[in-house]
Amino acid sequence: MSQLDRSLYQVEQIRYAEQLAMQQWQISGLTLMQRAGQAVFAEITRRWPDNRCIGVVCGAGNNAGDGYVIASLAQAAGYRVTVYSLIDPELLQADAGVCYRLFKEQGGAIQRWQAEQPLDVGLIVDAVLGVGLNRPVSDFYQAAIEVINAAALPVIAVDVPSGLEADTGYVAGIAVKAALTVTFIADKPGLHSGQAADYCGQIVVADLGL
């Protein structure tokens, strides 16, 4: 199926689908998060099989939880993995907090993000800002995105490139420029409109079993 043949769904519709999955089909939010991380890691191993050193840049919400799942899977597979957290990860709640703690219990390496953070890795996973973005990117997050874009490394965006609005394709001041975007449950209009072509790279839809 080509990208132009796909149906596009707004964020509100996808959230409704998630609620149906949890309420009617008893699929937990944690299960969906784990499936999302598995989908991204599968693409990493398929597309960059020789790149065994990854950095996962995590923000504050469910996107960060996806990032910790990816980090856990990579570490279990023998990768050298570093998570760069833009917040104190102890503040993560609900499913994202569970995924953070599981990675920590594995002995995972977590660094608090520093100004002009050096990224000594082979590829970057962007798990900073997800589909809930509805305001301009703050100065702190903007600086992190600038470092990611300046790294000249392959970047895999989790669900949507950070800074790109999933419904419109509007760039909220700055956005991650990804080589690959793995988006979840269904494709989104903002990945194909506005300024999206400059930021998404190739787009893969992982339906997470829904």
N, C-alpha and C positions, 0 to 999 in steps of 0.2 A: 504494500500500500504506500503510495507516495504521500508526502506531507500535505499536498493540496487535497487529497481524498479524505483526510481525516475530519471528523466532526470536532468542533471546538466548544469547550465548555468553560463558563466563567467560574471564578473561585467559589462563589456562593453555591453554585450547583454541585461542585466537587465536594464541598463540605457537607452538603446534604447527602450525597452518596456515602460519605464516610459515616455519617450518623446512621443511615440505614444499615450499613454493614455492621456497625456496633450493636444497634438496638434489635434488628430483626434477624441477623445472621450470626450474632454473638461472636463477631470477629473483633478482638480488642484493639484499641488504639496502639498498644505496644506491638501487637502482631503486625499491624499495618506499617509501623515504623521499622520493624525488623525486615519486613519484605522490601521496603523502600531501600534500606541500606544494602540488602542483598542484591537488588537490581543494579545499583550503582557499582558495587564491587565487581559484579559479573562483567560489566562493561569495561572496567579498568583492566581486569585480567585478560579480556579478549582483545582489547585494542592496544594495550601496552604491556605485553607479556614479559618483557625483559626489564621493565622498570619496577624495581622492588623497593623503592624508597619514596614514601608519600607523606605529604603534609596535609592535615585536615584542619581548615580554619573554621572555627565554630563560633556562632553568635549566642543568642539568648533564648531561642524558642525551640519549637519542634524541629526546625531545620538543623539545629545543633544536635538534637537527639539522633536524627538520621546520620549526621556526621560521626557520632560516637559509635553507632552500629558499624559503619564502614570501617572505622579505625579498629574496632574489635575483630572484625572479620579479617582484615589485612594482617593484623598482628598474629592471629591464630594461624594464618597461612605462611608465616615466616617473613613477612615484610618488615622493613624498618619504618616505623610509624611515629610521627610526632603530631600531637594535636596542639594547635595554637588557639587558646581560648580568649575571646575578647572580653569576657566577663569572668568573675569568680564562678567557676562551674558548680560550686556548692549551692549556688542560688537557683540552679535549674530545678524545675518542678515536674511533677507527674511523670509521664513516660520518658521525657527527655532526661530527667534526673535519674531514672532507673538505668537508662543506657549509659549515662556518664559513669555511674557507680560500677556497672559491670566492666567497663573499660578500665577503670581505676583498679578494680580487684584483679584484673589480668596483669597488673603491673605496667599499665600503659603510661607512656611519657606525655605529660601535659605541661605546656609552657603558657604562662600568662603573656598575652600579646604586648609587645613593647613598641614604642615609636620607632618607625623605620626597621621593623623586625627583619633580620636576615632569614631567608627561607632556604635552608641547606637540604633540599629535597629534589626528587626527580620529577614529581608532578604534584599538583595542588587540587584538593577537593574544596570547593566553595560551599560551605554550610553555614553561611553568615546570616543572610536575610532570606526569608521564604516568601510565600505568596501573599502573606498578610501585610506587606508593605503598603502604607497609605499616606506617607509623608516624606519630605525630602530626607535623604541620607544624612545623618548627623556628622559633625566634623570628625569624631573619633572613628566611626565606621568608614567615612570617606577616606581617611588616611590609610586604613587597612586595605581598602579596595585599590587604592593607588599603588600600594606595595605589591599586591597580587598581580595587577596588570603590568607592573614594571619588571616582574621576575622573569619574563620570557620563558615560561615553562608551560606545558600543557595544563589546562584548567578544566576540571569537570564540575559543572554547576549542578547542585542538588535541587531538583524541582524547577528552579528558575534562577537565572543569574542574579546575584544580589544587586539590588538597586533598580531592577527592571520590574515594572508593574505587570502582573500576570494577565490582567484583563485588557490592558490598553497598549502595551509596548512602550509606554512612556518611561524615560530614564529620569529617576528622581535625583538629578544632580550629577550622579556618577553611577556606573554599573560595572560589574565584573565582565571581562571579555573572555568567554569560555570557548574552548575547542569543542566541547560536547556538553549538552544539557540533557540530563535524564529527568524527565518530568513524570509525575505520578498520577495514576488512576485514569486521567484523560488529558488530551492536548488542550492547550489554553490559547485564546486569541492573542494575548500579549506576546506570545513567542513568535508570531507571524505578522505583526503589525507594528506601526510606529517605527521605532529605531531598532527593533529586535534583531534584524539581520546582521547588525554590527556586533552583537553581543552573544548570541546563542550558540553559534557553531552548528554542528549537526545535532538534531533533536531526536531523542529516543523516548517513546512513551512506554512506561512500565505500568500495566493495569493493576498490579498488586493482587491479582486473583479476583478482582471485582468485575 
